[in-house]
Amino acid sequence: MPGEDPDAAGAPDNVAKLLKGFTDISDLTIWRSAVYRFHALLGQRWRDRRVLLMGDAVHQTPPFLGQGLCAGIRDAANLAWKLRLVLRGDAGEALLDSYEIERKPHVRAVVASAKEFGKVIGELDPVAAAERDARLRADLNAGRAETIRQKFIPDLVSGLIARDARLAGRLFVQPHVRAPDRRTCRLDDLLKPEFAIVAATAEPLAWLSDASRAAWQRLSGERVVIATSGGSTDSNGVLTVVERDGLFADWMRQNTVAAVVVRPDRYVFGAAASADELNMLVGQLLQNLSAGR
């Protein structure tokens, strides 16, 4: 608060005084105390040639949405596969520019949401706080309260996505599936950290032209069928698994698509409803990856 001394606020006696309002402190030993200032910060430049910044080095967020560490992990997940593609010669160095293009707006939105949550949680006026509590309690009882934190995490809006394609920038679904060895696991436990073309039946995978199929193999891309029945197999370059809960089938049906091109970080590059659309997506992806080579 204005006029407060951070050193005095973090002193053991003051910490004990604060804790008395919440618990019996007679059996507590305070090992360490620290006073933190919450920040909502976003770096201007995330890349300078061979130097790339991630995590707290380039953004800081208040803790009210629990997204500080998560944002750093997303940075690493976004950058790692792009570095791998560039280093092994499957993509041009320009791909690394998409790291900031994708992550910066994403982090900006998450930091802004966390800041707004802080204004709600940190209300200091007792009357306003009581009104807030009554309003939130009424929303909760009426089923109007939004309780799914992931709903506040935005999609990708630019970068390595086919922006005019269906589902581009959305997170791919994560069904439970039966693997070829008969164990049940998450889909990600079976997929390699590569691009994947995923469909509900084998037919859309046959839409690939000879040129698209050859290019996909050179890229080490996977072809995956997530079926609702039958057997799980891994043969002829196609992984077929059977999902347990119908999550993928429902998602595909709701979005009226037949095949999805998925990035290694499981964001959707784009989805297709026809052979022409699928081959166009593969061609667009390969063209984008080759930029700057």
C-alpha positions as CSV (number, residue, x, y, z in Angstrom):
1,M,0.0,0.0,0.0
2,P,1.1,3.6,-0.4
3,G,3.5,4.5,2.4
4,E,4.3,0.9,3.3
5,D,7.9,-0.2,3.5
6,P,8.6,-3.5,1.7
7,D,11.3,-4.5,4.2
8,A,9.0,-3.9,7.2
9,A,6.1,-5.7,5.4
10,G,8.3,-8.8,5.0
11,A,9.8,-8.9,8.5
12,P,9.0,-12.1,10.4
13,D,6.9,-10.2,13.1
14,N,4.7,-8.7,10.4
15,V,4.3,-11.9,8.6
16,A,3.3,-13.6,11.8
17,K,0.8,-10.9,12.4
18,L,-0.7,-11.3,9.0
19,L,-0.9,-15.1,9.3
20,K,-2.8,-14.8,12.6
21,G,-5.8,-13.8,10.7
22,F,-5.9,-17.1,8.9
23,T,-4.5,-19.8,11.1
24,D,-3.0,-20.8,14.4
25,I,0.7,-19.8,14.2
26,S,1.8,-21.3,17.5
27,D,3.2,-24.4,15.7
28,L,4.6,-22.5,12.6
29,T,8.2,-21.7,11.8
30,I,8.8,-19.0,9.2
31,W,11.8,-20.1,7.2
32,R,11.7,-17.3,4.6
33,S,9.6,-14.3,3.6
34,A,9.8,-12.0,0.6
35,V,7.8,-9.2,-0.8
36,Y,7.1,-9.3,-4.5
37,R,5.8,-6.6,-6.8
38,F,3.5,-7.9,-9.5
39,H,4.3,-6.9,-13.0
40,A,2.5,-6.9,-16.3
41,L,5.3,-6.5,-18.8
42,L,6.0,-7.4,-22.4
43,G,9.3,-7.1,-24.2
44,Q,9.5,-5.2,-27.4
45,R,12.0,-7.5,-29.2
46,W,12.1,-11.3,-28.8
47,R,14.8,-12.1,-31.3
48,D,18.0,-10.5,-32.4
49,R,19.7,-12.8,-35.0
50,R,20.9,-15.8,-33.0
51,V,19.6,-14.6,-29.6
52,L,16.0,-15.5,-28.7
53,L,14.3,-14.6,-25.4
54,M,11.6,-16.6,-23.7
55,G,9.9,-16.8,-20.3
56,D,10.5,-14.1,-17.7
57,A,13.3,-12.7,-19.8
58,V,10.7,-11.2,-22.2
59,H,7.4,-11.1,-20.3
60,Q,6.1,-11.1,-16.8
61,T,2.5,-11.6,-15.6
62,P,0.6,-11.2,-12.4
63,P,-0.2,-14.5,-10.8
64,F,-4.0,-14.3,-10.8
65,L,-4.5,-16.6,-13.8
66,G,-1.6,-19.0,-13.0
67,Q,-0.1,-18.4,-16.4
68,G,3.5,-17.1,-15.7
69,L,5.3,-20.5,-15.9
70,C,2.7,-21.7,-18.5
71,A,3.6,-18.9,-20.8
72,G,7.3,-19.7,-20.5
73,I,6.6,-23.4,-21.3
74,R,4.5,-22.3,-24.3
75,D,7.5,-20.2,-25.5
76,A,9.8,-23.2,-25.3
77,A,7.3,-25.5,-26.9
78,N,6.8,-23.0,-29.8
79,L,10.5,-22.4,-30.4
80,A,12.0,-25.9,-29.9
81,W,10.5,-27.6,-32.9
82,K,11.1,-24.6,-35.1
83,L,14.8,-24.7,-34.2
84,R,14.9,-28.4,-34.9
85,L,13.4,-27.9,-38.4
86,V,15.9,-25.1,-39.2
87,L,18.9,-27.0,-37.9
88,R,18.1,-30.2,-39.8
89,G,17.5,-28.2,-43.0
90,D,13.7,-28.7,-43.4
91,A,12.9,-25.0,-42.9
92,G,14.5,-21.6,-43.6
93,E,15.8,-19.4,-40.8
94,A,12.8,-17.1,-41.4
95,L,10.7,-19.6,-39.6
96,L,12.3,-18.4,-36.3
97,D,10.6,-15.0,-36.9
98,S,7.2,-16.6,-36.4
99,Y,8.1,-17.3,-32.8
100,E,7.6,-13.6,-31.8
101,I,4.8,-13.2,-34.3
102,E,2.8,-16.0,-32.7
103,R,3.8,-15.7,-29.1
104,K,3.8,-12.0,-28.5
105,P,0.0,-11.4,-29.1
106,H,-0.8,-14.6,-27.2
107,V,1.2,-13.5,-24.2
108,R,-0.2,-9.9,-24.4
109,A,-3.8,-11.3,-24.2
110,V,-3.0,-13.6,-21.3
111,V,-1.1,-10.9,-19.3
112,A,-4.0,-8.5,-19.9
113,S,-6.5,-11.1,-18.6
114,A,-4.4,-11.8,-15.5
115,K,-4.2,-8.1,-14.8
116,E,-8.0,-7.7,-15.0
117,F,-8.4,-10.8,-12.7
118,G,-6.1,-9.0,-10.3
119,K,-8.4,-6.0,-10.2
120,V,-11.3,-8.3,-9.3
121,I,-9.3,-10.3,-6.7
122,G,-7.5,-7.4,-5.2
123,E,-10.4,-5.1,-4.5
124,L,-9.5,-3.0,-1.4
125,D,-12.8,-1.2,-0.8
126,P,-14.8,-3.4,1.7
127,V,-18.2,-2.3,0.2
128,A,-17.1,-2.9,-3.4
129,A,-15.6,-6.3,-2.3
130,A,-18.9,-7.3,-0.7
131,E,-20.8,-6.4,-3.8
132,R,-18.3,-8.3,-5.9
133,D,-18.8,-11.4,-3.7
134,A,-22.5,-11.2,-3.9
135,R,-22.5,-10.8,-7.7
136,L,-20.0,-13.7,-8.2
137,R,-21.9,-16.0,-5.8
138,A,-25.2,-15.3,-7.7
139,D,-23.5,-16.0,-11.0
140,L,-22.1,-19.2,-9.7
141,N,-25.4,-20.4,-8.3
142,A,-27.2,-19.5,-11.6
143,G,-24.6,-21.4,-13.7
144,R,-23.3,-18.2,-15.4
145,A,-19.8,-18.3,-13.9
146,E,-17.0,-19.1,-16.3
147,T,-14.8,-21.6,-14.5
148,I,-12.7,-23.1,-17.3
149,R,-9.4,-21.3,-17.3
150,Q,-8.5,-22.5,-20.8
151,K,-11.3,-20.4,-22.1
152,F,-9.2,-17.4,-21.4
153,I,-6.2,-18.7,-23.5
154,P,-6.4,-17.3,-27.0
155,D,-5.9,-19.1,-30.3
156,L,-3.0,-18.2,-32.7
157,V,-4.0,-15.4,-35.1
158,S,-0.8,-15.1,-37.2
159,G,2.5,-16.8,-37.9
160,L,2.8,-20.3,-39.4
161,I,-0.9,-21.0,-39.9
162,A,-3.1,-21.0,-43.0
163,R,-5.1,-18.0,-41.9
164,D,-7.9,-18.4,-44.4
165,A,-8.3,-22.2,-43.7
166,R,-10.8,-23.7,-41.3
167,L,-9.6,-24.2,-37.7
168,A,-6.3,-22.5,-38.4
169,G,-4.7,-21.4,-35.1
170,R,-6.9,-23.5,-32.9
171,L,-5.5,-26.1,-30.5
172,F,-6.0,-29.6,-31.7
173,V,-8.0,-32.0,-29.5
174,Q,-6.5,-34.6,-27.2
175,P,-8.5,-37.8,-27.2
176,H,-7.8,-41.0,-25.3
177,V,-7.0,-43.7,-27.8
178,R,-6.2,-47.4,-28.0
179,A,-2.7,-47.9,-29.3
180,P,-1.5,-50.7,-31.6
181,D,-0.1,-52.4,-28.5
182,R,-3.6,-52.3,-27.0
183,R,-2.8,-49.8,-24.2
184,T,-5.0,-46.8,-23.8
185,C,-3.2,-43.5,-23.7
186,R,-3.4,-39.9,-24.8
187,L,-2.9,-39.3,-28.5
188,D,0.2,-37.2,-27.8
189,D,1.9,-40.2,-26.2
190,L,1.9,-41.9,-29.6
191,L,2.7,-39.1,-31.9
192,K,6.2,-37.9,-32.7
193,P,7.0,-34.2,-32.4
194,E,6.4,-33.7,-36.1
195,F,3.7,-32.3,-38.4
196,A,0.7,-34.7,-38.8
197,I,-2.2,-35.1,-41.1
198,V,-5.1,-36.5,-39.1
199,A,-8.4,-37.8,-40.3
200,A,-11.3,-39.9,-39.0
201,T,-11.0,-42.4,-41.9
202,A,-8.3,-43.5,-44.3
203,E,-10.0,-41.9,-47.3
204,P,-8.8,-38.3,-46.8
205,L,-5.2,-39.6,-46.5
206,A,-5.6,-41.0,-50.0
207,W,-6.4,-37.5,-51.3
208,L,-2.7,-36.6,-51.2
209,S,-1.1,-36.3,-54.6
210,D,2.1,-38.1,-55.3
211,A,4.0,-34.9,-55.0
212,S,2.3,-34.0,-51.7
213,R,2.9,-37.5,-50.3
214,A,6.6,-37.4,-51.3
215,A,7.1,-34.0,-49.8
216,W,5.3,-35.1,-46.6
217,Q,7.7,-38.0,-46.2
218,R,10.7,-35.8,-46.7
219,L,9.4,-33.6,-43.9
220,S,9.0,-36.7,-41.6
221,G,5.3,-35.8,-41.3
222,E,2.9,-38.4,-39.9
223,R,-0.4,-39.6,-41.3
224,V,-2.9,-40.6,-38.6
225,V,-6.4,-42.0,-38.6
226,I,-8.4,-41.7,-35.4
227,A,-11.3,-44.1,-35.8
228,T,-14.3,-44.8,-33.5
229,S,-14.2,-48.6,-34.0
230,G,-12.1,-51.4,-35.4
231,G,-8.5,-52.2,-34.7
232,S,-5.4,-50.0,-34.0
233,T,-2.5,-50.6,-36.4
234,D,0.8,-49.0,-37.5
235,S,1.5,-50.0,-41.1
236,N,2.3,-48.6,-44.5
237,G,3.2,-45.2,-43.0
238,V,-0.2,-44.7,-41.4
239,L,-0.9,-44.9,-37.7
240,T,-4.5,-46.0,-37.0
241,V,-5.9,-45.7,-33.5
242,V,-9.3,-46.1,-32.0
243,E,-10.5,-43.3,-29.7
244,R,-12.3,-44.1,-26.5
245,D,-14.7,-41.1,-26.1
246,G,-15.6,-39.8,-29.5
247,L,-13.9,-36.5,-28.8
248,F,-12.2,-36.3,-32.2
249,A,-15.1,-37.6,-34.2
250,D,-17.5,-35.0,-32.7
251,W,-15.0,-32.2,-33.2
252,M,-14.5,-33.1,-36.9
253,R,-18.2,-33.4,-37.4
254,Q,-19.0,-30.1,-35.7
255,N,-16.4,-28.3,-37.8
256,T,-17.4,-30.1,-41.1
257,V,-13.9,-31.0,-42.0
258,A,-12.3,-34.3,-43.2
259,A,-8.6,-33.8,-42.5
260,V,-6.5,-31.6,-40.3
261,V,-2.9,-30.5,-40.7
262,V,-1.4,-30.3,-37.2
263,R,1.8,-28.7,-36.2
264,P,4.4,-30.3,-33.8
265,D,3.1,-28.2,-31.0
266,R,-0.4,-29.4,-31.7
267,Y,-1.8,-26.1,-33.0
268,V,-3.8,-26.5,-36.2
269,F,-2.1,-25.3,-39.4
270,G,-5.4,-25.7,-41.2
271,A,-8.2,-28.1,-41.9
272,A,-9.6,-29.4,-45.2
273,A,-12.9,-30.7,-46.5
274,S,-11.8,-31.8,-49.9
275,A,-8.8,-33.2,-51.7
276,D,-8.0,-29.9,-53.3
277,E,-8.1,-28.1,-50.0
278,L,-5.8,-30.7,-48.4
279,N,-3.2,-30.6,-51.1
280,M,-3.3,-26.8,-51.1
281,L,-2.6,-26.8,-47.4
282,V,0.3,-29.1,-47.7
283,G,1.7,-27.0,-50.5
284,Q,1.2,-23.8,-48.5
285,L,3.0,-25.3,-45.5
286,L,6.0,-26.4,-47.5
287,Q,6.2,-23.0,-49.2
288,N,6.1,-21.2,-45.8
289,L,8.8,-23.5,-44.4
290,S,11.1,-23.0,-47.3
291,A,11.0,-19.2,-47.0
292,G,14.5,-17.8,-46.3
293,R,16.3,-21.0,-47.3
